[in-house]
């Protein structure tokens, strides 16, 4: 069972989706506009989002960019727009899947299962130590000089991925593919925002790095201080 946020302005389609998903034991929330949907996303943190592109207040593609700036939640675009270039643009912008209306309920269910499988974390390894930083993938804890770090799930995933590759330069595209499960790429802004938040919690900044060092035009690397 998943918590599904449906951002769709057509009340008939919303009702049909709620009925279909509820019959499959999913819980649902609905929003008829882009901004209401974004607020629901922030407030309720659903497991997956169904996003229509033709919203009354903001184009769904623009909303997708806003979602990716604050969340890595799997997004399945549901749209009547079926041209190939449009689909590629949306996937490149960070959508996890794209369904053309009308579609069968079983097809949607299969897509939801697929994106949730891809979003599931891999089996973590043992603790990784980089200087005074200790990241434990099994316990999902991180400490800096013995002090516990309060990290969001995605901040932790990002820190663990970089710590496991300490000293290596990791490209943003790789981070999007491996940490955000976006093999088609997406918005670099998503990575930038999370790196900014992570730096603050590590007590550093991009201008005065300690652990997280930017390699201009290439990516970022995590190294011990000094």
Secondary structure, DSSP 4 states (H G I P E B T S, - for coil): --EEEEE-S-HHHHHHHHHHHHHTT-EEEEESSHHHHHHHHHHH--SEEEE-S--SSS-HHHHHHHHHHH---EEEEEES---HHHHHHHHHTT-SEEEESS--HHHHHHHHHHHHHHHSPPPP-S-EEETTEEEETTTTEEEETTEEP---HHHHHHHHHHHTTTTS-B-HHHHHHHTS--TT---HHHHHHHHHHHHHHTT--SSS-SSEEEETTTEEEE----
